[in-house]
């Protein structure tokens, strides 16, 4: 059994038994892991508020090794590095953060290291804390999470014949994983999402630039809606189901249920949906 210390981001946390918590983390060294934090629900727990979602930690846990791929690790210590308080005070930013961590939670497999994905998620949370547009920051981070997970969408040229689309309206095929020219779209008969040249240009930049830089890009209302529609359709194709859109995210799980009753009644919260 190895003792491992690594930077990590809390993706999700829920009750486990009478006094413990089951925590999903995305770690810099090992990718996604799940672990039990013993006694984390007790009033005088050594973990305090460190296991709330969106928190960046230095976490220490005991791991049984590669022969126990599906086993839970035992979390022994968690020290907060970044807490992002604004994400818990502003509903829009909380929902954007929820969309980022939700995608990482759904699209990654356990114990598959992804240092670049870790950095992308951390920078995305930082951008929300620093005042970036929540909707656009969420789109940018999700596109880059897809790229680091092996699902990079193609916007530069037709994914079938590799020609550069010249039409005033461009077609994005979720099944093909990128834009398709009009002749290829007719031959495939697959459902496509329509894109304007402006929306395509935004997606090209969002895929290439680092998160702190790309979140400064601006997008008009129509372009924003097109970009969100493309991302939603592509995620549905990859995951086989629809993830909640930004306006439908339920961030109530991001608040520790045992502390929720102690929070100020003036703090922004969404209705809990149970679970």
C-alpha positions, 0 to 999 in steps of 0.5 A: 500500500502506497502513501501518495501526495498530489495536487487535486481538484474536488469534483464531487462529494457525498455522504457515506455511512454515518460519519464519512464522505465519498469524494471524487477527485481529479488529481495531477498525478493519477487522474480521477480517483475516488476515496473515502474520507473517514470522519469527514462529517463529524463536527470536529473533523480534521478535513473542515471545508476542504472537501467541498467541490471546486476546491484545489487541494494537496491531498494525501491518501493510501492507495492499494496500487494497480492490482486494485484498479476499482478500489477506493483510496483512503484519504488521510489529509487534505490541505486547501491551496485554492478555495474560490469563494466567489463561486459559492456566492454567485449562482451563475459562476457556481453553475459554470463551475458545475458544468466544468467539473461535471464534464470531467467527472463524466468523460474521464476514467479512473486512474488515467493521468492527465496533467494538462486536463488538470491544469485546464480545469484549475485555470477555468475555475481561476478564470471564474473567480477572476471575473470571466464571463461564466457562459463563455468560460464554461464553453472554452474549458469544456472544449479543451477538456474534450481535446485533452480526453481524446475527443478533440472536435475539428473546426479547421477543415472538413473531417471527411474530405479535409477541404476547407468549408467555404460556405456562408453557413457551415455544418458541424456533424456531432457523429463525425466529430467536426465540420463537414462541407456541403457535399459530404453532409449530403452524402452522410445524411447525418444530422448537423448543427449549423454554424456561422463563420463567426461562430466557427472562428470563435471555436477555432480560437477557443480550442487553440489558446490557453484558458486565461487568454481565450476567456477574454474573447467576446461573443455576441448573443447569436454566436454564443447560442451557436457555440453552445448548441454545437457543444451540447450536440457533440457531448450528447453524441459522445456520452450517449446522453444529454448533459444539463446545459449551463442554465439547467445545472443544479449546483446544490450538490456543490454545497456540503449538506451538513453545512448548508443549514449554517450558511447565511440566508442571503447567500445565493443557492439553488433548490436542492433536488435531493440525492 
